[in-house]
């Protein structure tokens, strides 16, 4: 079992030298009457200390945009992981901001998926391997004689070019068929 979060000598605002052990990886509810120190403990002590640890891991560029909380009045806190608090009021300056962008986790996830992620075919489940021109030619050359295959690619077209013009250009390039909405069609 994880070591608890140990708070010793918390004196933030109306806290009076509180010593407390909180379980890690568990939902902990802090309740009490108004003025009893719930927010002082949760936000001004625990979150403030956890945010300082979170900010230490960020780039210098990102740090300039964060409002840093003052160091809490506490003797020590042990076992506290980095923390992010999401408020109901969104202080983000952009309507496109999300939890991922505000905490910078979005950039790390994007990098993780780009470097480690694998693409799989939605039809057969096989992993999709990127091809170079050389590897594509090698794969086609390795097919048994008489094997039919299709080379497909997305074709973006502007609204200024008609379907007829696109078909004529493709025929001139030597293409015989197209996939239109996933359905093979002859270029006539």
Long-range contacts (C-beta under 8 A, 24 or more apart in sequence): 2-79, 3-78, 3-79, 4-79, 5-46, 5-77, 5-78, 5-79, 5-80, 6-76, 6-77, 6-78, 6-79, 7-41, 7-45, 7-46, 7-74, 7-76, 7-77, 8-74, 8-75, 8-76, 8-77, 8-78, 9-74, 9-75, 9-76, 10-41, 10-45, 10-72, 10-73, 10-74, 10-75, 11-73, 11-74, 12-40, 12-41, 12-44, 12-45, 12-48, 12-72, 12-73, 12-74, 13-37, 13-40, 13-44, 14-40, 15-40, 15-41, 15-45, 24-79, 24-81, 43-85, 44-69, 44-72, 45-72, 45-73, 45-74, 45-77, 46-77, 46-80, 46-83, 47-83, 47-85, 48-72, 49-74, 49-77, 49-80, 49-83, 50-80, 50-81, 50-82, 50-83, 51-82, 51-83, 51-84, 51-85, 53-80, 53-81, 53-82, 53-83, 54-82, 54-83, 54-84, 56-82, 57-82, 58-104, 59-104, 62-104, 150-177, 150-179, 150-184, 152-179
